[in-house]
Amino acid sequence: MSASDEVVTVDARRLLCPMPVIRVQNEVKKSPPGTRIRAICTDPGALSDIPAWARINGHKIIATESLDDEHIITLEVGEA
């Protein structure tokens, strides 16, 4: 499996700002460029916080979706 096929899930449910972003940031640090990370959050603020952090740090948001009280943000790790 190449890095672009890999999807890593970050469980940030029941965590409030800034913890969902910090959890994603910690996973990104361990992941090669092209890795996709799916963050599952219950804090609705993550829908704006994680994309803003990703944009500033050179990562690409692939998808965002909300299912009931969970928000799922998928991003692709950019070049370091």
Secondary structure, 3 states (H helix, E strand, C coil): CCHHHCEEEEEECCCCCCHHHHHHHHHHHHCCCCCEEEEEECCCCHHHHHHHHHHHCCCEEEEEEEECCEEEEEEECCCC
